[in-house]
């Protein structure tokens, strides 16, 4: 491993890409602490700390949005919206391309069409920033977190909205520069940096809870469970990220003159977790709204009705049932994960088109007729392996809430034991290592996956 790291910095081009990526992430983290003008940040921090201690719905919402976007709503900086509007716009056009024929045709035109779709994505990102920025600033106003001198003039609204929008557009540009000049996968790198930035705070919180001598505090057994759970979940996340179902594909033989070509066997890899992190992102995002809505209904009912009234009891029941970690909340989240897992393969996986391409290339699956029978087989296999992949995503999603409830550890600590954040980090790290591995292999350097017994490529000396 150490020799592989040394090899990375021996290649000038690869060294420049990695250093550029690290510099871009450093710029993102610096901007993460530039405050938004006009906001009472001390009061916002106090309210967020109080809401986190009370398990407030708003704290859960802010933490989830910050985790998905790499932003910082909890202390309202110029990067508060993060890069999520850009990712949301990209997902919108990715889904539209499958159902809207003109956009699909534009996507099939090659580089020119993709550049045009990228332009549309940027414009949509700005529009989403304006909508989300207005919503966030309006919330700050209703909570009394804006200085009164700023509320009396529309100049502040324009300035604050421009800062939030410019922050997201700048992050979008930084992500594209990482794709162009860095190691690649820029948007995901920014999100991963935002997630990992919360790890020191989680360790600090955990150390403050550590007291084996005091009942109710975190002891040796609780710490052992947390560490073991973290290692097991990370190993499982790596396994499900790279797991594939390989289907044998036979190429037809072609005779040209006296020679025969083709006839080789290959494999069609179908990912167990075909949807990646998207099903758990959609499900977790949607489950935020019942928690917030029922919590607000409960607060209104408690303030206007007596605690013994039927309406107040119903509001309290649904508020408690849709609290993260509650049984009904977990069941609903698992159902949504399965739904979005199958929805994603319905949108992204086209067995008929895949069967058609295999038939045109002269390939077939042994024992199956090319065409409709092959398409039906591929669809059946994908449905079966998606059930397994969705089950793992469901386990990964509910683990933070279960650990938090069972051990009495804050959600900010247990979110590193599962959920969307861990899956994003594992996926991005795996992609990062594969990109470095490919660069090293091209220059005859031993990569990170090379075996010590000589199975992997050997270092043959530096090359330009």
Secondary structure, 3 states (H helix, E strand, C coil): CHHHHHHHCCCHHHHHHHHHHHHHHHHHHHHCCCECCCECHHHHHHHHHHHHHHCCHHHHHHHHHHHHHCCCCCCCECCCCCCHHHHHHHHHHHHHHHHCHHHHHHHCCCHHHHHHHHHHHHHHHHHHHHHHHHHHHHHHHHCCCECHHHHCCHHHHHHHHHHHHHHHHHHHHHHHHHHHHCCCCHHHHHHHHHHHCCHHHHHHHHHHHECCCCCCCECHHHHHHHHHHHHHHHHHHHHHHHCEEEEEEEECEEEECCEEEECCEEEEEEECCCCCCHHHHHHHHHHHHHHHHHHHHHHHHHHHCCCCCHHHHHHHHHHHHCCCCCHHHHHHHHHHHHHHHHHHHHHHCCHHHHHHHHHHCCEECCCCCCCHHHHHHHHHHHHHHHHHHHHHHHHHHHHHHHHHHHHCCCHHHHHHHCHHHHHHHHHHHHHHHHHHHHHHHHCCCCCCCCCCCCCCCCCCCCCC
